[in-house]
Amino acid sequence: MKKPEKVIYTIDATDRTLGRVCSEAASALLGKKSVHFAKHIALPMEVIVENASKLHLPARRTAGTIYTRYTGYPGGLREMTMAEMIAKKGIAEVIKKTVDGMIPRNKLRKPRMMKLIVKD
């Protein structure tokens, strides 16, 4: 079996919803779009999401989606809405967090997520 070549997969996010763009990106990062697909290998596939700022996000979605994290201290549960996250960290962080939730939690998660590039 030959070693697969590096493939660059581009997704245009103009007027598309967050879930559809991110599920397509997650599928490509897993290698499902490649003929060399194998569960146990992170393929040399780079996924670029272009025009992220033109993503279709309704106001109901940005106000209603809440991201939580725990600092590790008592009473350390922190919450942030999607609108706050976009204002603080940008739309790229929302896309990365959404795709990260769609990737299996194993040792290949970090190398796969490093191959995701989000451009505005």
Buried (B, 14 or more C-beta within 10 A) or exposed (E): EEEBEEBEBEBEBEEBBBEEBBBBBBBBBBBEBBEBEEEEEBBBBBBBBBBBEEBEBEEEBBEEBEBEEEEEEEEEEEEBBBBBBBEEEBBBBBBBBBBBEBBEEEEBBEEBBEBBBBEE
